[in-house]
Amino acid sequence: MIIDHPLLGPRDVAEFIYLGDAALIDRPDWQAEDAADAFYEYGYLRGNIAGPMQELWYHEQGDRSWLVVTRDTVTHEITDVKMARDVARARGRSK
């Protein structure tokens, strides 16, 4: 599988480490009243999607950047690759 890195171009998947669902970017507010329940869901509950899914990938053997890769979990076709920092900022994260 080839991941088309936004800065470095096409790279073999062997250069990357898969983390999981890109929903991990949306970390819960630790000060919220329901923080314990929110962190339980954040840490332990994951969907098992058959189809397009946004995933976090770390470019370990390259520039050490984090990417959000939209990949079909059935066919492994990659339809989009973005820098994770840009996705986080678009979702309202400042850091």
NUKE-303051 format. One record per residue: residue number from 1; z, x, y of N, C-alpha, C, O in turn. Coordinates in steps of 0.02 Angstrom, whole numbers, m for minus. Each point is the difference from the previous one (the first is absolute). Layout:
NUKE-303051
PT|n|n.z|n.x|n.y|ca.z|ca.x|ca.y|c.z|c.x|c.y|o.z|o.x|o.y
PT|NUM|Z|X|Y|Z|X|Y|Z|X|Y|Z|X|Y
...
//
This chain:
NUKE-303051
PT|n|n.z|n.x|n.y|ca.z|ca.x|ca.y|c.z|c.x|c.y|o.z|o.x|o.y
PT|1|0|43|m58|0|m43|58|0|45|62|34|51|2
PT|2|m72|m70|48|m6|38|62|30|m41|57|m15|m59|8
PT|3|59|91|31|29|m31|59|m33|31|61|3|61|8
PT|4|m33|m102|34|m34|24|59|51|6|57|12|m47|38
PT|5|19|106|m33|52|13|49|m28|m8|71|m54|27|14
PT|6|88|m64|31|m26|m11|67|m12|63|41|m43|1|44
PT|7|80|52|m58|m7|62|38|m39|54|m37|m36|39|30
PT|8|44|m36|m96|m27|55|m40|m60|m18|m42|m31|44|m31
PT|9|13|m108|28|m57|m20|m40|19|m13|m73|59|m4|m16
PT|10|m109|m2|m27|12|m17|m71|42|53|m36|m13|59|4
PT|11|64|m84|m39|45|44|m38|13|m31|m69|3|m61|m8
PT|12|5|104|m41|16|m23|m68|71|m27|m2|44|27|34
PT|13|m33|m78|m72|66|m32|m5|53|48|m26|60|m11|11
PT|14|m80|65|m44|48|49|m27|38|35|56|53|30|m12
PT|15|m79|m32|74|34|31|56|57|m44|27|39|22|42
PT|16|m34|m83|m66|46|m49|28|55|m20|m49|m6|8|m60
PT|17|60|m35|89|53|m31|m39|4|m73|20|2|m16|60
PT|18|m1|m27|m109|4|m73|12|73|m20|8|42|18|m41
PT|19|m26|m55|94|68|m23|10|9|m73|m20|49|m17|m32
PT|20|m96|m25|50|6|m71|m17|m24|m45|56|m41|21|42
PT|21|66|m81|m41|m19|m51|47|12|22|72|54|26|17
PT|22|m104|m35|26|7|20|70|49|m45|38|14|14|58
PT|23|12|m65|m90|52|m41|32|62|41|13|44|m21|38
PT|24|m38|80|m69|57|44|12|3|22|73|53|22|24
PT|25|m108|m27|12|0|16|71|45|m48|39|31|19|50
PT|26|m27|m80|m74|38|m53|33|73|0|m21|25|m48|m29
PT|27|9|102|44|71|6|m19|43|m52|37|m10|m10|60
PT|28|56|m22|m95|41|m52|32|47|28|53|15|60|1
PT|29|8|m103|43|48|17|52|69|6|m32|25|m50|m27
PT|30|5|108|29|65|11|m33|56|m38|35|54|m7|m28
PT|31|m65|m16|90|52|m35|37|m5|m76|m6|42|m36|27
PT|32|m93|11|m61|m8|m72|m7|55|m29|m44|28|36|m42
PT|33|m13|m100|51|52|m32|m40|m17|0|m75|45|6|m42
PT|34|m108|m12|26|m21|m2|m70|m25|69|m24|m42|3|m45
PT|35|68|50|74|m24|68|m15|7|17|m74|m45|31|m29
PT|36|100|m50|m3|10|17|m71|m54|m32|m43|m30|33|m43
PT|37|16|m97|54|m52|m34|m38|m69|29|16|m41|10|m45
PT|38|29|5|109|m65|26|20|m12|69|m31|m56|14|m23
PT|39|107|29|21|m9|66|m30|m5|m4|m76|m34|42|m31
PT|40|66|m91|0|m9|m9|m72|m73|m17|m15|m30|30|m45
PT|41|3|m77|82|m70|m19|m10|m47|59|16|m48|12|m36
PT|42|63|24|89|m40|57|21|m1|55|m53|m52|30|m14
PT|43|109|m18|m15|7|55|m48|m19|m16|m72|m21|45|m37
PT|44|29|m108|17|m8|m15|m71|m54|m50|m17|m25|1|m57
PT|45|6|m45|101|m48|m53|m17|m69|19|24|m11|11|60
PT|46|m36|m9|m106|m70|15|17|m45|m51|m33|13|m24|m55
PT|47|m67|8|89|m51|m42|m30|m43|41|m46|m8|60|9
PT|48|m20|m92|m59|m45|33|m47|m69|m30|12|m23|m44|m36
PT|49|m10|69|88|m63|m29|23|m58|23|m43|m8|60|m14
PT|50|m33|m108|m6|m63|15|m34|m56|m14|50|m21|m57|8
PT|51|m1|108|26|m51|m8|52|14|48|57|35|50|m10
PT|52|m62|m64|69|9|45|57|73|7|21|36|m50|5
PT|53|m15|111|5|70|14|18|2|60|46|m38|48|m9
PT|54|82|m50|58|10|58|43|54|44|m31|55|m25|m17
PT|55|m70|89|9|45|46|m33|13|62|43|m42|18|42
PT|56|99|13|m52|16|63|34|m18|59|m45|18|2|m59
PT|57|m54|45|87|m19|61|m35|18|59|45|m10|m2|61
PT|58|38|55|m91|21|61|36|m48|57|m18|m10|14|m59
PT|59|m19|18|109|m47|54|m12|38|66|m9|2|42|45
PT|60|26|m35|m103|43|58|m15|m37|66|2|25|49|28
PT|61|m84|m46|m57|m37|62|m4|m52|6|55|m55|27|m9
PT|62|74|m51|68|m45|3|57|41|4|63|41|46|8
PT|63|m52|m93|37|34|3|65|68|m35|0|31|m5|53
PT|64|m9|m18|m110|66|m32|m8|6|m64|41|55|m16|25
PT|65|m109|m19|m17|1|m62|37|12|m59|m48|m12|5|m60
PT|66|35|m60|89|9|m63|m36|m59|m45|17|m19|m7|58
PT|67|m9|m24|m109|m57|m46|9|17|m69|m28|39|m6|m47
PT|68|m69|m45|77|1|m67|m28|m69|m11|m28|m49|m4|37
PT|69|45|m2|m103|m63|m8|m35|m4|m72|m25|45|m23|m35
PT|70|m99|m12|53|m11|m67|m27|m43|9|m62|m58|20|4
PT|71|88|m37|m62|m33|13|m65|5|m62|m43|52|m33|m1
PT|72|m106|16|m34|1|m54|m48|33|26|m63|m25|47|m31
PT|73|81|m76|12|38|26|m58|m34|m15|m66|20|27|m52
PT|74|m71|m70|52|m37|m15|m61|m58|49|m9|m10|28|m54
PT|75|m29|m19|107|m60|42|m4|10|71|27|m42|43|m12
PT|76|97|m31|47|16|63|33|m47|16|58|m1|57|24
PT|77|m38|m106|m1|m44|10|57|43|5|64|42|m43|13
PT|78|m54|95|26|34|10|63|m44|m27|56|m58|20|8
PT|79|86|m67|31|m39|m32|53|21|23|70|m37|m11|48
PT|80|96|41|m40|23|21|66|53|54|m7|41|m2|m46
PT|81|m42|50|92|51|52|2|18|11|73|m43|12|43
PT|82|109|m16|m28|24|10|68|60|46|m1|34|6|m51
PT|83|m22|26|107|60|41|7|60|m48|0|m1|m50|35
PT|84|53|66|m72|59|m43|m4|33|m8|68|27|m54|15
PT|85|m27|105|25|31|m5|67|m35|m52|42|32|m35|39
PT|86|m98|30|m45|m38|m50|39|16|m70|m24|5|m46|40
PT|87|1|38|m106|18|m66|m28|70|m19|22|12|m57|19
PT|88|35|104|m21|69|m13|20|3|m21|73|35|m47|18
PT|89|m71|82|25|m1|m17|71|m30|m69|11|24|m38|42
PT|90|m77|22|m78|m31|m66|6|47|m56|m22|m5|m56|24
PT|91|51|73|m69|49|m49|m24|62|m2|44|48|m36|m15
PT|92|m47|76|69|55|m2|47|53|54|m10|51|m2|34
PT|93|m63|50|m78|47|55|m9|m13|52|53|m58|17|13
PT|94|111|10|17|m8|51|52|3|71|m27|m24|46|33
PT|95|53|m37|m92|6|67|m29|m27|1|m69|0|53|m33
//
